[in-house]
Amino acid sequence: MGPLTGPGHAAELKWDGYRALLGRCTGDQVLIRSRSSGNLTAEFPEIVAAASQLPDDTSLDGVM
């Protein structure tokens, strides 16, 4: 039981993150853009490395 839940209830903490679109383009280029089109690619080198294994022309939308 968490601090704001009662018996029979559950809650999950909301961790703030970045809402982003990841694109894996032809030619091994990976881009990560924020909702406002800011370039976040340099902020997440580990995600860029992992995304390089995706097929060409793949896009993902999510929270990092």
N, C-alpha and C positions, 0 to 999 in steps of 0.2 A: 504494500500500500504506500503510495507516494504522499507527499505533504498536502496536496490539494485534492486527493481522491478519497472516497469512502469505500467501505466493503463492497465488493462486486464491481468495482470500476477500475479502469486503468487509464494512464495518460503517458504521453511520450513528450519529452522535452523538444522544443523547437530550437534547433541550432541554426543561427543565421548563416547564410552562405551566399554564393553568387549564382543567380539564374543565368544560364549561358547556353549558347548554341555552339556545338563543336562540329566542324566540317573537315572531313578527310578528302582532299581533292586528288585528282590524278597527278602523279609526279611526286608523291610523298609529302605534299604540303598539308599541314594541319593548322587550322585556325580556330581560335576560341574567341567568341564575341559575346559581350554583355547584351542585356536587353536594349540598352541605349546605343548599341553598335560600337562600344569601346573595345579595343583589342586587349584581351586578357591572356593571350598565348604565352607571353614570357613569364606570367605569374604561376603557371602550372606546368613546368617542364616534365614532371613525372606523368601527367595525363597526356601530354603531347607524345612522349615516348611510347606509351601504351597504345595510343590511337594510331600510331604509325603501322600497327599490325592489322588495322581494319581494312576492309576492301575499299578500292577507289570509289569516290562519289558517295560516301556515307555521311549522313548528318545525324546528330544526336542533340536532344534538347533535355536539359536537366538542371539540377542544383548541385553545385560543388562546394 
